[in-house]
Amino acid sequence: MLNYKKMPKVELHLHLDGSVRPETAAKLLGIDIAEARKNMIADDKCLDLNDYLTKFFIPGKVMQTKKNLELISEELAADLEEDGVIYAEIRFAPLKHVFKGLSLDEVVESVLKGLAKKSLKTNLILCMMRGDKEEDNIKVVDLAERFLNRGVVALDLAGAESIYKTIDYKNLFAYAKGKNIPFTIHAGEADGKDSMKAAIDFGAKRLGHGVNAIFHKELLEEIRQKDILLEICPTSNVQTNVIKDIKYHPVRKLYDANILVSINTDNNTVSNVTLTTEYEKLAQKLNFTYKDFVKMNKDAIRHAFISEDEKEQLLQKYDEKLNQLS
């Protein structure tokens, strides 16, 4: 098998709270490592997305102080570097980390401080949450504006997509658009066409997951025409029962239909994966080649929430790293 670990990789869809080392959580909470792992790593098959999300309870508990946020962020950057990642956009919901008195600004500053301890190039995407009050989500938009291009590059909407419909967040994204804050939206994972269509109409440049687009020919055409990239998280989709088995994952058909896709882990810990293991799985089960992954990574760079100059530099760095391997 090809060495995908050494291959330079780009990660665009990664949740900070789903990527906490169980050993670290156990140490910080004073619990047994086996207990931490049991409660932080999802089964190969969960009942659904909501069942999968129960694995975020321990991370939520531990990520409430500056020190812990800094440590967890630094460790994630180290884990990504170890896996050959050269650029990552890491997302999290700041409102989930203010239960012990931190301000929203302190939460973001702590995460940025931790990430800055490693040489890996990273940026943050701040998640608004489905089901939260509009005034709270507006605080997240304002927070993103304060940190825009100072470590924060975009917004996202995450949470129970099938319960809280995307269209209901129209005003929120109009507000973000008015402030020139780019965004991706979780859509087409636990819901269908209407969710994705709303996200596209709002002006999303990328869709988180978007796998259900495969069932809608007209929507696929619009995604292609508008140069929208789908942030695909293969193992996570199988665990949440969005997809029955990895061999049926629509990423193969999407890629063959010239839809732009990037491969991502979603949650390193909860899904118990790395980008390397995802590449190996897709190569084995869906016949993706090294060349395919190179294209996906370059498409990911072109759709990263960074300036054109930064994209050029990153593409150059990517080619240099590839050439060093050959």
Secondary structure, DSSP 4 states (H G I P E B T S, - for coil): ---TTTS-EEEEEEEGGGS--HHHHHHHHT--HHHHHHHHS--SS-SSHHHHGGGGHHHHHHTTSHHHHHHHHHHHHHHHHHTTEEEEEEEE-GGGG-TTS--HHHHHHHHHHHHTTSSSEEEEEEEEETTS-HHHHHHHHHHHHHHBTTTEEEEEEES-TTTS-GGGGHHHHHHHHHTT--BEEEESSSS-HHHHHHHHHHT-SEEEE-GGGGG-HHHHHHHHHTTPEEEE-HHHHHHTTSSS-GGG-THHHHHHTT-EEEE--B-TTTTT--HHHHHHHHHHHH---HHHHHHHHHHHHHTSSS-HHHHHHHHHHHHHHHHHH-
